[in-house]
């Protein structure tokens, strides 16, 4: 039986899982800075592969070396779960079912049945009834009366990566046993919720996987590959719900956040339609159709208003760990950095949020404190790129009676993959630089595949 994320049951995943108890002396609201979760244990148990893809033999000029195949043996049979990034899962409206004007009740739950309706993401899709292109309003994603669920991956987002896992490493979504799974999730939700859904999905995979009879309970574990925001989802599943994960691959994950999210979310920071978070998330054809015949200012306003309604978008902003590394998003024209997320997001006149956005910012930073700085799990591989100019800072004029942003965001010198700055994507330990790629391209290049093969083939 193929295990997938059933859209109609998505919102029940993880609801029955116990949460990790908070150790004595540790605040449930604020994990101590620099400690993360189970930091002492992680220092002893966690290992990371480190280095630079430019060091030594460069595998980028051809297929990955054949270090897998038969050598992987039983490791190919361990379940491998792929967790995509922000915006990579299609979202479809779930409509309530009526028959002759009466609710249709699901006898197994006692609740009204739902069925799939029109896609709400990507923002442009074909009407299944007539084949015409339909433009969706982005703000439908935040409408509480529209219930959505993930129903597929955006086409071509991860085609090369998934084909590599299937064709070269021989993972399979259709064979028995199934060894490759894609976790689709509603990325408009807080990563607290998405992490819970992933934990429920992992529990389902572990329970239904045909383990050999002599497999000890502690050996019934999965491996995870994630991209971008999928890294935050994975970390929360492991930290809060103790999901049984053995090896984790982080691809361009914003461990400490990305200033681009702050620029998109803040109402006073100008954004360019050719360089913003939303455009990064959809294919060029979809984006061109979305903005076709639309007023540019209205599109910009729609992007900001939609992002401001998503807890997950605020959770992508630079957190205290990024601030501690002297990487805040705001600086005065005299070169003075705005230190501390609380000062930047809630206090400084020019840089702070107001009202509901400020509450979301505080909630998001508390989530990042709970998430901690240290990567959880037993064995981790972190891949990043510093090949692109990555806008991570904006100047603030503090000389006049009213503070205000001065100019446009720019790269402060950290560089990155065009979306996530280098410091954030590297994370707290050793990491490998993948040269010459941007944020969306990193999962799909041969150099990345080389390190994944090398990592998964190790006898651990």
Secondary structure, 3 states (H helix, E strand, C coil): CCCCCCHHHHHHCCCCCCCCCCCCCCCCCCCCCCCCCCHHHHHHHCEEECEECCCCCCHHHCCCCCCCHHHHHHHHHCCEEEECCCCCEEEEEEEECEECCEECECCCCCCECEEEEEEEECCEEECCCCCCEEECCHHHHHCCCCCEEEEEECCCCCHHHHHHHHHHCCCCCCCCCCCEEEECCCCCCCHHHHHHHHHHHHHHHHHHCCCCCCCCHHHCCEEEEEECCHHHHHHHHHHHHCCCEEEEEEECCCCCCCHHHHHHHCCCCCCECCECCCHHHCCHHHHHHHHCCCCHHHHHHHHHHHHHCCHHHHCCCCCHHHHHCCCCCEEECCCCECCCHHHHHHHCCCCCCCHHHHHHHHHHHHHHHHHCCCCCCCEEEEEECCCECCCCEEEEECCCCCCEEEEEEECCCCCECCCCEHHHHHCCCCCEECCCCCCCCHHHCHHHHHHHHHHHHCCC
